[in-house]
Amino acid sequence: MKPLIILFLIIFTTLDASSFEERCHQLPPSWITETVENDLRFFTTNKISQRALNITYEKVNSYPYPVNRYLHRFRIVNNKVYGFGEFFCPLMASILKNLVEYSLNIEKPLPPALDVIFCLIDGIPLPWDPADYWIVEDQKDQAPILCAWKRKTAPYVIPVPQRHAMLSCHQEFEEVYAGISYYPWERKQNKLFWKGGTSDIDLKIYENFPPEVVFQKYTKCSRFIICQLAHLYPELITAGFNSVGPRIEHFLRDFRALGSSIQKHIQYKYQILIDGFGGMGSGGNGYEWRLLSNCLTFKQESPNITWFEKGLKPYAHFIPVQNDLLDLMEKLEWAMLHEMECQQISKNATDFANNYLKLEDRYYYLNYLFHEYAKCQTFTEKELTKDILKNSNWTCIQ
């Protein structure tokens, strides 16, 4: 294997190592054990073999660009991280390397042999992707894919913490804590607030359509609807687009707005989480920091699911609204008339985020998942070591 010098992206986050170690000495909450058990259920009887990993990886790579760049394969063997091929993600490699180092000081370090495939796009499947591109012909040759979110009906996909969200987690949570100190519940404006882009429509699908036709289609999308509601009810909602797709920009000039910081959001009592076409919420930590924010979060019903979804309950941690937002005004009016109940829901969400969504909690989740994942594998560290030595596609990440 040819030696390579890998320049890592520096993760500008501060992991509380003592909190991570303390967390790893505790039993996982039931929602974590249930999530991981459900995600791995198929593979407890249909074991993860080298053959299955190879066939699944090669199946996806047989598609034309960009699908053939979606997957990044890594091994962790005796506390060393290896990346496969020419194009493996340095940020994901850095996260795995950090996980190895953090886990050395706990009672249960990482298993001696792991071979995992990550899909590093937003989620599985994206609207323009082949509907089953990761599913192989014979089930016994199927390997799992780890990804930030998945369609609830997508088999063999395991949601995990998103890598870019881990990169910015500490900084964004610090912004939230500062915002909470400036704007506790009683000082927040009694309005719903949303800012974002037109990312709930895939303009590539409509690139051959006239702009006015594209706009008519966009008027049915949730992010347009929230801006329209803000235009109709400015005393209840502040919303606007801080970025707009070029083909519909002309039609949305009345809804344009400047971008807003997290602290600006937190000045408002009510937040709303609206999917983009690529997945859950507003991307990054948009879901997580809203739960932390000491605001009441309205969550659009979504066909997609994240790694921490099972820990949240409607009307306990958030207020659900229909995907088309038809019941939003009714739910918002209810919230304004039930101050104490909504403040408790907000507190429950903040407590959940504080207990389970900080950076050390995300590393803990990966550690727990990998221990359970390893139980489904059919190979040993000796077999992986032997294969690494003879296969120059594997690079040790120093």
SESE-551865 format. One record per residue: residue number from 0; x, y, z of N, C-alpha, C in turn; residue in one letter. Coordinates in pm, whole numbers. Example, Ala and Ser with C-alpha at 12.3 -4.5 7.8 and 13.67 -1.06 7.14 Angstrom:
BEGIN
  num     n_u     n_v     n_w    ca_u    ca_v    ca_w     c_u     c_v     c_w  residu
    0    1319    -569     780    1230    -450     780    1320    -330     780       A
    1    1285    -225     708    1367    -106     714    1290       3     787       S
This chain:
BEGIN
  num     n_u     n_v     n_w    ca_u    ca_v    ca_w     c_u     c_v     c_w  residu
    0      84    -119       0       0       0       0      88     124       0       M
    1      66     217     -91     149     336    -100     113     433      12       K
    2     216     485      82     186     581     188     141     713     130       P
    3      40     774     192      -9     905     150     -16     995     272       L
    4      11    1121     250      -7    1219     357    -144    1282     338       I
    5    -229    1266     436    -364    1320     428    -371    1449     508       I
    6    -413    1556     443    -434    1683     511    -579    1688     557       L
    7    -600    1682     687    -736    1681     741    -794    1821     746       F
    8    -923    1828     728    -993    1950     761    -992    1964     913       L
    9    -960    2082     961    -959    2103    1105   -1102    2125    1151       I
   10   -1143    2047    1249   -1279    2060    1300   -1278    2165    1411       I
   11   -1339    2279    1384   -1338    2389    1479   -1450    2368    1581       F
   12   -1437    2264    1657   -1533    2233    1761   -1457    2191    1884       T
   13   -1523    2199    1995   -1461    2159    2121   -1542    2045    2178       T
   14   -1486    1927    2178   -1553    1812    2237   -1515    1803    2383       L
   15   -1615    1793    2467   -1589    1775    2610   -1559    1627    2631       D
   16   -1429    1594    2637   -1389    1453    2646   -1442    1387    2772       A
   17   -1442    1461    2883   -1490    1402    3009   -1640    1372    3000       S
   18   -1716    1460    2934   -1859    1435    2916   -1882    1315    2825       S
   19   -1799    1302    2722   -1810    1187    2633   -1783    1058    2709       F
   20   -1677    1057    2790   -1643     938    2868   -1754     906    2968       E
   21   -1806    1009    3034   -1915     987    3130   -2039     933    3059       E
   22   -2066     989    2941   -2182     944    2864   -2168     797    2825       R
   23   -2048     756    2790   -2025     619    2746   -2034     519    2861       C
   24   -2026     566    2984   -2039     476    3099   -2185     458    3140       H
   25   -2275     533    3076   -2417     523    3107   -2487     430    3008       Q
   26   -2597     371    3054   -2678     291    2963   -2746     383    2862       L
   27   -2757     342    2737   -2825     427    2639   -2974     436    2671       P
   28   -3037     548    2639   -3182     558    2658   -3254     462    2563       P
   29   -3377     432    2596   -3452     332    2518   -3469     374    2373       S
   30   -3480     504    2346   -3501     546    2207   -3379     515    2121       W
   31   -3259     521    2179   -3138     487    2104   -3132     337    2078       I
   32   -3155     257    2180   -3149     111    2160   -3256      66    2060       T
   33   -3375     124    2068   -3482      88    1975   -3449     131    1832       E
   34   -3391     250    1817   -3354     298    1684   -3251     208    1619       T
   35   -3144     179    1693   -3036      98    1638   -3083     -45    1612       V
   36   -3161     -99    1704   -3215    -235    1684   -3300    -241    1558       E
   37   -3384    -142    1538   -3470    -139    1420   -3388    -123    1292       N
   38   -3288     -35    1296   -3207     -10    1176   -3124    -132    1136       D
   39   -3085    -213    1234   -2999    -329    1206   -3075    -461    1201       L
   40   -3207    -456    1216   -3285    -580    1228   -3261    -674    1110       R
   41   -3264    -624     989   -3243    -710     872   -3107    -778     877       F
   42   -3006    -707     929   -2869    -757     923   -2832    -846    1042       F
   43   -2924    -862    1136   -2899    -958    1243   -2914   -1101    1192       T
   44   -2993   -1118    1088   -3007   -1252    1027   -2941   -1259     889       T
   45   -2933   -1146     820   -2864   -1139     690   -2733   -1065     712       N
   46   -2633   -1139     752   -2510   -1079     805   -2437    -993     701       K
   47   -2358    -899     753   -2279    -808     669   -2147    -875     637       I
   48   -2131    -917     513   -2009    -987     470   -1926    -895     380       S
   49   -1802    -935     357   -1720    -861     261   -1781    -866     122       Q
   50   -1838    -979      87   -1905    -991     -43   -2019    -890     -54       R
   51   -2102    -881      50   -2215    -787      47   -2167    -643      39       A
   52   -2065    -607     115   -2012    -471     110   -1957    -439     -29       L
   53   -1884    -534     -87   -1827    -511    -220   -1936    -496    -327       N
   54   -2035    -584    -323   -2140    -582    -426   -2225    -455    -413       I
   55   -2259    -417    -290   -2339    -296    -270   -2263    -172    -316       T
   56   -2137    -165    -277   -2053     -51    -315   -2038     -42    -467       Y
   57   -2013    -157    -530   -1994    -159    -676   -2124    -131    -751       E
   58   -2236    -174    -693   -2366    -147    -759   -2387       4    -772       K
   59   -2366      77    -664   -2386     222    -668   -2284     288    -760       V
   60   -2160     241    -755   -2055     300    -838   -2071     270    -986       N
   61   -2161     178   -1020   -2185     147   -1161   -2273     252   -1228       S
   62   -2337     338   -1149   -2421     443   -1205   -2334     558   -1257       Y
   63   -2385     635   -1352   -2310     752   -1399   -2304     861   -1292       P
   64   -2218     956   -1313   -2206    1072   -1224   -2340    1145   -1215       Y
   65   -2382    1192   -1096   -2305    1200    -972   -2323    1082    -877       P
   66   -2415     988    -910   -2443     879    -816   -2318     800    -784       V
   67   -2229     784    -881   -2108     704    -857   -2007     772    -764       N
   68   -2040     893    -717   -1955     960    -617   -2024     969    -480       R
   69   -2141     909    -466   -2216     921    -342   -2150     847    -225       Y
   70   -2095     728    -252   -2052     640    -144   -1905     660    -109       L
   71   -1877     653      21   -1740     660      73   -1725     546     174       H
   72   -1628     461     150   -1612     341     233   -1492     355     326       R
   73   -1512     316     451   -1406     326     551   -1396     196     631       F
   74   -1276     170     677   -1254      62     773   -1186     119     898       R
   75   -1221      62    1011   -1148      88    1135   -1097     -48    1182       I
   76    -966     -64    1180    -904    -191    1216    -799    -165    1323       V
   77    -822    -224    1441    -729    -206    1553    -694     -59    1574       N
   78    -801      23    1578    -789     167    1609    -716     248    1503       N
   79    -711     198    1381    -660     275    1268    -771     289    1165       K
   80    -780     408    1106    -884     437    1008    -826     427     867       V
   81    -900     360     779    -858     343     640    -970     392     548       Y
   82    -932     463     443   -1027     507     342   -1004     431     213       G
   83   -1113     407     139   -1104     327      17   -1109     416    -106       F
   84   -1021     388    -200   -1023     455    -329    -963     594    -327       G
   85    -978     660    -440    -916     791    -459    -995     903    -394       E
   86   -1127     886    -386   -1214     995    -343   -1287     957    -214       F
   87   -1218     960    -102   -1292     944      24   -1292    1077      97       F
   88   -1400    1102     169   -1425    1233     229   -1330    1259     346       C
   89   -1246    1363     341   -1153    1390     451   -1223    1431     579       P
   90   -1338    1499     570   -1409    1537     692   -1464    1414     763       L
   91   -1523    1320     687   -1573    1198     749   -1459    1116     806       M
   92   -1346    1113     735   -1229    1042     786   -1181    1103     916       A
   93   -1184    1236     924   -1140    1305    1045   -1233    1275    1163       S
   94   -1363    1271    1136   -1459    1238    1242   -1435    1096    1294       I
   95   -1412    1002    1204   -1385     864    1246   -1255     855    1324       L
   96   -1154     928    1280   -1027     929    1351   -1044     986    1492       K
   97   -1121    1094    1503   -1150    1151    1635   -1225    1051    1722       N
   98   -1322     982    1663   -1399     883    1739   -1307     775    1795       L
   99   -1213     728    1714   -1117     629    1762   -1041     683    1882       V
  100    -990     805    1871    -909     862    1978    -991     883    2105       E
  101   -1114     935    2090   -1199     957    2207   -1236     826    2275       Y
  102   -1252     721    2195   -1298     593    2248   -1188     513    2317       S
  103   -1063     552    2300    -953     479    2363    -958     486    2515       L
  104   -1020     591    2568   -1019     614    2712   -1145     566    2782       N
  105   -1232     496    2710   -1354     449    2773   -1349     298    2792       I
  106   -1443     248    2869   -1443     106    2905   -1460      17    2782       E
  107   -1539      62    2685   -1562     -17    2563   -1513      64    2443       K
  108   -1385      53    2407   -1338     120    2285   -1405      59    2163       P
  109   -1377     114    2048   -1441      65    1926   -1404     -81    1900       L
  110   -1492    -155    1832   -1460    -293    1795   -1332    -298    1712       P
  111   -1258    -408    1715   -1130    -416    1644   -1144    -418    1492       P
  112   -1264    -448    1441   -1282    -454    1295   -1418    -396    1257       A
  113   -1415    -294    1172   -1537    -235    1118   -1515    -204     970       L
  114   -1616    -228     890   -1614    -192     748   -1750    -131     717       D
  115   -1753      -1     690   -1881      70     676   -1881     153     548       V
  116   -2001     169     492   -2021     250     373   -2108     369     411       I
  117   -2057     490     387   -2133     612     409   -2180     668     275       F
  118   -2303     718     274   -2351     798     162   -2347     943     208       C
  119   -2266    1026     143   -2239    1159     194   -2313    1270     121       L
  120   -2420    1234      49   -2513    1337       3   -2612    1361     116       I
  121   -2713    1448      92   -2803    1486     200   -2880    1367     258       D
  122   -2932    1281     170   -3012    1170     219   -3042    1072     108       G
  123   -3114     966     144   -3148     858      49   -3298     835      51       I
  124   -3362     840     -69   -3308     887    -196   -3339    1035    -216       P
  125   -3259    1104    -295   -3292    1240    -337   -3393    1233    -452       L
  126   -3468    1342    -476   -3578    1336    -575   -3535    1295    -714       P
  127   -3414    1331    -755   -3371    1303    -893   -3297    1170    -906       W
  128   -3275    1099    -796   -3200     975    -800   -3286     858    -846       D
  129   -3225     753    -903   -3298     628    -924   -3356     581    -790       P
  130   -3479     536    -791   -3552     511    -667   -3488     404    -579       A
  131   -3412     311    -636   -3357     199    -558   -3210     175    -591       D
  132   -3136     281    -616   -2999     265    -669   -2905     192    -575       Y
  133   -2934     187    -446   -2846     121    -348   -2889     -22    -318       W
  134   -2998     -69    -376   -3053    -201    -346   -3003    -302    -449       I
  135   -2939    -409    -402   -2881    -509    -492   -2986    -614    -526       V
  136   -2956    -696    -625   -3053    -792    -677   -3084    -902    -576       E
  137   -2983    -954    -509   -3001   -1065    -415   -2986   -1011    -272       D
  138   -3089   -1030    -190   -3087    -975     -54   -2967   -1019      27       Q
  139   -2919   -1140       4   -2807   -1188      85   -2678   -1113      53       K
  140   -2678   -1038     -57   -2562    -958     -96   -2580    -810     -62       D
  141   -2679    -780      21   -2708    -641      55   -2629    -598     178       Q
  142   -2564    -483     170   -2498    -422     285   -2571    -294     322       A
  143   -2561    -250     447   -2626    -125     488   -2549      -4     438       P
  144   -2621     107     424   -2563     236     388   -2593     333     502       I
  145   -2493     404     549   -2510     503     655   -2523     641     592       L
  146   -2626     717     634   -2655     845     570   -2722     939     670       C
  147   -2722    1070     641   -2774    1169     735   -2923    1154     759       A
  148   -3000    1124     656   -3142    1096     673   -3186    1000     563       W
  149   -3302     943     584   -3355     854     481   -3505     873     470       K
  150   -3558     839     353   -3702     826     338   -3747     712     429       R
  151   -3857     732     501   -3901     634     599   -3917     495     538       K
  152   -3951     489     412   -3973     360     346   -3847     303     282       T
  153   -3734     372     292   -3610     327     225   -3544     217     308       A
  154   -3532      94     255   -3471     -15     331   -3319      -8     328       P
  155   -3258     -70     428   -3113     -92     435   -3033      38     455       Y
  156   -3100     146     493   -3032     274     516   -3038     306     665       V
  157   -2924     343     722   -2913     372     865   -2880     519     883       I
  158   -2973     600     937   -2942     741     961   -2836     758    1071       P
  159   -2745     851    1049   -2638     882    1145   -2621    1033    1151       V
  160   -2552    1085    1253   -2527    1230    1259   -2457    1280    1133       P
  161   -2506    1393    1083   -2453    1449     958   -2317    1513     983       Q
  162   -2222    1490     893   -2085    1531     918   -2068    1683     926       R
  163   -2133    1758     837   -2121    1903     842   -2190    1960     965       H
  164   -2297    1896    1008   -2363    1939    1131   -2273    1915    1252       A
  165   -2194    1808    1249   -2098    1785    1357   -1988    1891    1355       M
  166   -1951    1935    1237   -1848    2037    1223   -1889    2168    1289       L
  167   -2016    2206    1272   -2063    2336    1321   -2142    2327    1450       S
  168   -2160    2208    1503   -2248    2186    1618   -2210    2273    1738       C
  169   -2085    2267    1780   -2045    2337    1902   -2067    2488    1888       H
  170   -2024    2544    1777   -2037    2688    1756   -2183    2731    1754       Q
  171   -2267    2655    1684   -2407    2692    1672   -2480    2676    1805       E
  172   -2446    2572    1881   -2509    2556    2011   -2467    2669    2105       F
  173   -2342    2715    2096   -2299    2829    2178   -2379    2954    2141       E
  174   -2407    2973    2012   -2491    3085    1969   -2630    3075    2030       E
  175   -2683    2953    2035   -2816    2933    2093   -2814    2967    2242       V
  176   -2715    2917    2314   -2708    2945    2457   -2701    3095    2483       Y
  177   -2622    3167    2401   -2613    3312    2416   -2749    3377    2386       A
  178   -2816    3329    2282   -2946    3383    2247   -3050    3360    2355       G
  179   -3046    3243    2417   -3140    3213    2526   -3118    3307    2643       I
  180   -2991    3338    2673   -2963    3427    2786   -3015    3568    2759       S
  181   -3011    3612    2633   -3063    3744    2598   -3215    3744    2586       Y
  182   -3268    3633    2536   -3411    3627    2507   -3475    3504    2571       Y
  183   -3495    3506    2703   -3573    3398    2765   -3716    3402    2713       P
  184   -3792    3300    2744   -3927    3285    2689   -4010    3412    2703       W
  185   -4008    3474    2821   -4095    3588    2847   -4054    3714    2770       E
  186   -3933    3718    2714   -3887    3835    2639   -3898    3816    2487       R
  187   -3936    3700    2445   -3944    3674    2301   -4067    3741    2240       K
  188   -4055    3777    2112   -4170    3830    2040   -4272    3719    2015       Q
  189   -4397    3754    2026   -4505    3656    2018   -4545    3631    1872       N
  190   -4445    3589    1791   -4467    3566    1648   -4392    3441    1603       K
  191   -4432    3387    1489   -4359    3278    1426   -4258    3337    1328       L
  192   -4140    3277    1322   -4031    3332    1241   -3972    3224    1153       F
  193   -3950    3258    1025   -3879    3166     934   -3804    3245     829       W
  194   -3680    3206     803   -3602    3258     691   -3532    3139     625       K
  195   -3520    3143     493   -3454    3034     423   -3457    3055     273       G
  196   -3418    2952     200   -3413    2958      54   -3525    2879     -10       G
  197   -3528    2884    -142   -3631    2813    -219   -3588    2669    -247       T
  198   -3530    2606    -148   -3472    2473    -169   -3574    2361    -154       S
  199   -3703    2394    -147   -3803    2287    -147   -3857    2261    -287       D
  200   -3790    2314    -389   -3821    2278    -527   -3689    2249    -598       I
  201   -3687    2143    -674   -3566    2108    -749   -3577    2172    -887       D
  202   -3511    2287    -902   -3522    2361   -1028   -3464    2285   -1146       L
  203   -3373    2189   -1119   -3316    2111   -1229   -3423    2030   -1301       K
  204   -3523    1984   -1227   -3630    1906   -1288   -3708    1989   -1389       I
  205   -3716    2121   -1362   -3799    2208   -1445   -3717    2301   -1534       Y
  206   -3593    2263   -1565   -3505    2354   -1638   -3554    2383   -1779       E
  207   -3639    2297   -1835   -3691    2320   -1971   -3832    2379   -1970       N
  208   -3881    2416   -1851   -4015    2473   -1841   -4005    2626   -1843       F
  209   -4107    2696   -1893   -4109    2842   -1885   -4109    2887   -1738       P
  210   -4046    3000   -1705   -4038    3045   -1566   -4174    3058   -1498       P
  211   -4276    3105   -1571   -4407    3122   -1508   -4469    2988   -1470       E
  212   -4440    2883   -1547   -4488    2749   -1512   -4417    2697   -1388       V
  213   -4287    2722   -1380   -4209    2682   -1262   -4263    2753   -1139       V
  214   -4293    2882   -1153   -4345    2956   -1039   -4480    2902    -994       F
  215   -4568    2869   -1089   -4697    2814   -1052   -4681    2684    -973       Q
  216   -4586    2603   -1013   -4558    2481    -938   -4506    2516    -799       K
  217   -4424    2620    -791   -4366    2656    -661   -4469    2711    -563       Y
  218   -4578    2766    -613   -4680    2817    -522   -4745    2707    -439       T
  219   -4724    2581    -476   -4776    2468    -397   -4676    2420    -293       K
  220   -4555    2475    -292   -4449    2431    -201   -4459    2502     -67       C
  221   -4416    2434      38   -4438    2481     175   -4366    2611     206       S
  222   -4246    2629     152   -4171    2751     183   -4235    2874     119       R
  223   -4295    2856       3   -4373    2966     -54   -4495    2994      32       F
  224   -4561    2889      78   -4683    2905     157   -4655    2981     286       I
  225   -4543    2950     355   -4515    3021     480   -4489    3169     454       I
  226   -4423    3202     342   -4400    3343     308   -4530    3412     270       C
  227   -4617    3340     203   -4748    3396     167   -4831    3423     293       Q
  228   -4826    3331     389   -4898    3351     515   -4843    3472     590       L
  229   -4711    3490     586   -4651    3606     652   -4698    3736     586       A
  230   -4717    3732     454   -4766    3849     380   -4911    3880     420       H
  231   -4989    3774     446   -5130    3792     481   -5149    3825     628       L
  232   -5062    3770     714   -5076    3788     859   -4945    3838     920       Y
  233   -4903    3960     886   -4774    4009     934   -4768    4027    1085       P
  234   -4883    4038    1150   -4884    4051    1296   -4857    3918    1366       E
  235   -4865    3806    1292   -4846    3674    1350   -4720    3603    1301       L
  236   -4677    3634    1179   -4566    3561    1117   -4470    3658    1049       I
  237   -4342    3636    1070   -4237    3702     992   -4163    3594     915       T
  238   -4163    3602     783   -4098    3500     701   -4053    3562     570       A
  239   -3946    3506     513   -3898    3556     385   -3786    3471     330       G
  240   -3759    3489     201   -3652    3415     133   -3523    3497     136       F
  241   -3419    3438     192   -3288    3505     186   -3204    3456      67       N
  242   -3252    3355      -3   -3190    3312    -129   -3299    3252    -218       S
  243   -3290    3282    -348   -3396    3245    -441   -3335    3187    -567       V
  244   -3395    3079    -617   -3351    3022    -743   -3368    3122    -856       G
  245   -3274    3127    -950   -3273    3232   -1053   -3395    3232   -1143       P
  246   -3457    3119   -1166   -3567    3113   -1263   -3698    3163   -1205       R
  247   -3706    3176   -1072   -3831    3225   -1011   -3808    3352    -930       I
  248   -3688    3407    -939   -3654    3525    -859   -3749    3641    -884       E
  249   -3782    3664   -1010   -3869    3776   -1047   -4004    3768    -977       H
  250   -4057    3646    -960   -4191    3629    -905   -4194    3641    -752       F
  251   -4078    3635    -689   -4073    3631    -543   -4015    3758    -482       L
  252   -4010    3866    -560   -3943    3987    -510   -4012    4044    -386       R
  253   -4144    4024    -373   -4215    4076    -255   -4186    3995    -129       D
  254   -4128    3875    -147   -4100    3788     -32   -3952    3783       2       F
  255   -3869    3866     -64   -3726    3863     -37   -3697    3925      99       R
  256   -3592    3873     165   -3553    3922     298   -3405    3896     318       A
  257   -3347    3971     408   -3208    3946     445   -3198    3820     528       L
  258   -3082    3756     526   -3060    3640     611   -3060    3680     758       G
  259   -3083    3584     844   -3090    3611     988   -3006    3512    1064       S
  260   -2937    3560    1166   -2855    3474    1251   -2943    3388    1340       S
  261   -2880    3291    1404   -2953    3208    1500   -3009    3295    1612       I
  262   -2929    3389    1662   -2977    3475    1771   -3096    3559    1727       Q
  263   -3098    3601    1601   -3215    3674    1549   -3339    3585    1552       K
  264   -3324    3460    1512   -3437    3367    1519   -3491    3356    1661       H
  265   -3400    3346    1757   -3439    3316    1895   -3514    3431    1960       I
  266   -3515    3548    1899   -3595    3659    1951   -3744    3632    1938       Q
  267   -3779    3533    1855   -3919    3502    1829   -3959    3373    1899       Y
  268   -4078    3371    1953   -4122    3260    2039   -4148    3132    1959       K
  269   -4188    3145    1834   -4230    3029    1756   -4140    3011    1633       Y
  270   -4090    2890    1616   -4006    2854    1502   -4078    2745    1421       Q
  271   -4041    2732    1294   -4100    2625    1213   -3990    2556    1133       I
  272   -3999    2426    1127   -3903    2342    1055   -3969    2295     927       L
  273   -3913    2337     811   -3970    2303     681   -3864    2235     596       I
  274   -3895    2118     543   -3801    2044     461   -3760    2122     337       D
  275   -3634    2103     296   -3593    2138     161   -3612    2015      73       G
  276   -3591    2029     -58   -3610    1913    -145   -3510    1803    -114       F
  277   -3397    1842     -52   -3293    1745     -20   -3309    1680     114       G
  278   -3406    1718     194   -3416    1646     320   -3474    1723     435       G
  279   -3432    1681     555   -3493    1725     678   -3465    1871     709       M
  280   -3571    1946     739   -3556    2078     793   -3478    2173     705       G
  281   -3392    2248     769   -3319    2353     699   -3174    2316     675       S
  282   -3141    2191     685   -3004    2149     663   -2917    2177     784       G
  283   -2796    2120     786   -2705    2143     898   -2768    2108    1030       G
  284   -2758    2199    1126   -2816    2179    1258   -2951    2249    1273       N
  285   -3017    2280    1161   -3142    2355    1170   -3246    2289    1259       G
  286   -3257    2159    1253   -3350    2084    1337   -3303    2089    1483       Y
  287   -3175    2059    1503   -3121    2046    1638   -3123    2178    1715       E
  288   -3077    2287    1652   -3071    2410    1730   -3209    2468    1757       W
  289   -3306    2441    1672   -3442    2486    1701   -3498    2415    1824       R
  290   -3469    2286    1837   -3512    2215    1957   -3446    2274    2082       L
  291   -3320    2312    2070   -3245    2366    2183   -3286    2508    2220       L
  292   -3349    2580    2131   -3357    2726    2134   -3447    2786    2241       S
  293   -3518    2706    2318   -3614    2758    2415   -3729    2830    2345       N
  294   -3750    2796    2218   -3866    2841    2143   -3958    2720    2123       C
  295   -4079    2745    2078   -4170    2636    2043   -4152    2606    1894       L
  296   -4120    2481    1863   -4097    2442    1724   -4221    2378    1664       T
  297   -4265    2431    1551   -4366    2366    1469   -4291    2281    1367       F
  298   -4325    2154    1360   -4253    2062    1271   -4346    2012    1162       K
  299   -4310    2043    1039   -4385    1995     923   -4378    1843     916       Q
  300   -4492    1778     891   -4491    1634     869   -4400    1603     751       E
  301   -4316    1503     768   -4213    1475     668   -4208    1327     635       S
  302   -4180    1293     509   -4159    1152     473   -4021    1102     512       P
  303   -3936    1191     565   -3798    1157     596   -3776    1143     746       N
  304   -3667    1078     783   -3640    1053     924   -3491    1067     951       I
  305   -3458    1118    1070   -3319    1134    1113   -3285    1029    1218       T
  306   -3160    1034    1267   -3114     936    1365   -3178     954    1502       W
  307   -3225    1075    1536   -3277    1098    1671   -3429    1109    1676       F
  308   -3496    1074    1566   -3640    1094    1555   -3720    1021    1663       E
  309   -3678     899    1698   -3755     819    1793   -3755     879    1934       K
  310   -3662     969    1962   -3658    1032    2094   -3758    1144    2112       G
  311   -3822    1187    2003   -3912    1302    2006   -4057    1259    1994       L
  312   -4143    1328    2067   -4286    1299    2064   -4364    1426    2029       K
  313   -4462    1415    1937   -4544    1532    1906   -4622    1578    2029       P
  314   -4634    1707    2044   -4700    1774    2156   -4626    1759    2288       Y
  315   -4515    1686    2286   -4426    1682    2403   -4299    1761    2375       A
  316   -4247    1751    2250   -4125    1822    2212   -4147    1922    2098       H
  317   -4254    1910    2025   -4284    1999    1912   -4432    1992    1881       F
  318   -4479    2086    1799   -4616    2085    1750   -4615    2041    1604       I
  319   -4679    1930    1571   -4680    1885    1430   -4778    1968    1348       P
  320   -4740    1994    1223   -4832    2058    1128   -4829    1978     998       V
  321   -4936    1989     922   -4946    1914     797   -4835    1956     701       Q
  322   -4801    1865     611   -4695    1893     515   -4728    2015     429       N
  323   -4855    2036     398   -4896    2150     316   -4926    2275     399       D
  324   -4905    2267     531   -4921    2378     626   -5065    2428     638       L
  325   -5162    2350     592   -5301    2396     594   -5352    2420     736       L
  326   -5295    2351     834   -5342    2368     971   -5249    2457    1054       D
  327   -5154    2523     991   -5056    2601    1066   -5121    2716    1143       L
  328   -5208    2792    1080   -5268    2907    1148   -5352    2862    1267       M
  329   -5424    2753    1251   -5502    2699    1362   -5411    2658    1478       E
  330   -5300    2589    1447   -5207    2546    1551   -5136    2666    1615       K
  331   -5105    2767    1535   -5039    2886    1589   -5132    2962    1684       L
  332   -5257    2975    1646   -5355    3041    1733   -5372    2962    1862       E
  333   -5374    2829    1852   -5383    2746    1973   -5264    2772    2065       W
  334   -5145    2778    2007   -5024    2800    2087   -5030    2932    2160       A
  335   -5079    3035    2094   -5084    3167    2157   -5184    3173    2270       M
  336   -5281    3081    2270   -5381    3076    2377   -5343    2979    2488       L
  337   -5234    2904    2471   -5193    2803    2568   -5045    2823    2602       H
  338   -5019    2936    2663   -4881    2978    2691   -4807    2879    2780       E
  339   -4868    2835    2888   -4799    2747    2983   -4767    2612    2921       M
  340   -4863    2556    2847   -4839    2426    2783   -4725    2437    2682       E
  341   -4724    2545    2605   -4621    2561    2502   -4484    2587    2562       C
  342   -4481    2659    2673   -4353    2681    2740   -4296    2549    2790       Q
  343   -4383    2459    2836   -4337    2328    2882   -4287    2244    2765       Q
  344   -4356    2249    2651   -4310    2177    2531   -4173    2228    2490       I
  345   -4157    2360    2493   -4028    2420    2461   -3919    2372    2555       S
  346   -3950    2367    2684   -3852    2320    2783   -3816    2174    2759       K
  347   -3916    2091    2726   -3888    1950    2697   -3792    1936    2580       N
  348   -3813    2016    2476   -3727    2010    2359   -3586    2055    2392       A
  349   -3575    2163    2470   -3443    2212    2511   -3370    2107    2594       T
  350   -3441    2044    2685   -3379    1939    2768   -3332    1823    2681       D
  351   -3413    1784    2583   -3374    1674    2494   -3246    1709    2419       F
  352   -3241    1829    2362   -3122    1870    2287   -3000    1877    2377       A
  353   -3017    1926    2498   -2905    1934    2592   -2855    1796    2633       N
  354   -2946    1701    2642   -2909    1567    2688   -2858    1475    2578       N
  355   -2902    1498    2452   -2877    1398    2349   -2822    1451    2216       Y
  356   -2812    1581    2197   -2777    1633    2064   -2649    1715    2062       L
  357   -2579    1724    2173   -2450    1794    2173   -2347    1710    2098       K
  358   -2231    1769    2073   -2131    1701    1992   -2090    1568    2054       L
  359   -2068    1565    2185   -2027    1440    2249   -2135    1333    2240       E
  360   -2264    1377    2235   -2374    1282    2220   -2375    1219    2081       D
  361   -2334    1295    1982   -2330    1242    1845   -2217    1140    1830       R
  362   -2103    1171    1893   -1995    1072    1894   -2036     948    1973       Y
  363   -2107     969    2082   -2156     854    2160   -2247     766    2074       Y
  364   -2336     830    1998   -2429     753    1914   -2352     668    1813       Y
  365   -2252     727    1750   -2171     652    1654   -2100     535    1722       L
  366   -2047     558    1842   -1979     452    1916   -2076     336    1945       N
  367   -2195     370    1993   -2293     266    2025   -2337     192    1899       Y
  368   -2367     267    1793   -2409     204    1667   -2302     109    1615       L
  369   -2176     150    1618   -2068      67    1563   -2049     -61    1643       F
  370   -2071     -57    1774   -2064    -180    1853   -2173    -278    1810       H
  371   -2294    -228    1789   -2403    -315    1746   -2384    -360    1601       E
  372   -2335    -272    1518   -2306    -303    1378   -2205    -416    1368       Y
  373   -2101    -410    1451   -1994    -511    1446   -2048    -651    1475       A
  374   -2155    -659    1556   -2214    -789    1587   -2278    -853    1464       K
  375   -2306    -773    1362   -2369    -824    1240   -2267    -860    1132       C
  376   -2140    -833    1156   -2037    -861    1056   -1992   -1008    1062       Q
  377   -1940   -1058     950   -1894   -1198     944   -1743   -1210     939       T
  378   -1669   -1101     942   -1524   -1104     922   -1451   -1052    1046       F
  379   -1322   -1078    1052   -1240   -1043    1167   -1137    -937    1130       T
  380   -1068    -884    1233    -963    -786    1207    -846    -847    1130       E
  381    -820    -976    1152    -710   -1041    1078    -742   -1047     929       K
  382    -867   -1078     897    -906   -1084     755    -898    -946     690       E
  383    -944    -843     763    -937    -708     707    -793    -661     692       L
  384    -710    -691     791    -569    -652     784    -501    -717     664       T
  385    -528    -844     643    -469    -915     529    -513    -852     398       K
  386    -642    -818     389    -693    -759     266    -634    -620     242       D
  387    -618    -543     349    -561    -408     336    -418    -415     284       I
  388    -341    -512     331    -201    -523     290    -186    -557     142       L
  389    -282    -630      88    -269    -671     -53    -350    -583    -149       K
  390    -434    -494     -95    -519    -411    -180    -476    -264    -167       N
  391    -414    -211    -269    -359     -76    -263    -466      33    -266       S
  392    -592      -5    -282    -700      94    -278    -726     145    -137       N
  393    -677      74     -36    -698     116     103    -581     204     149       W
  394    -615     321     203    -515     416     252    -530     433     402       T
  395    -423     414     475    -425     439     619    -419     589     643       C
  396    -511     639     723    -522     782     747    -448     816     876       I
  397    -331     876     862    -245     904     977    -277    1039    1038       Q
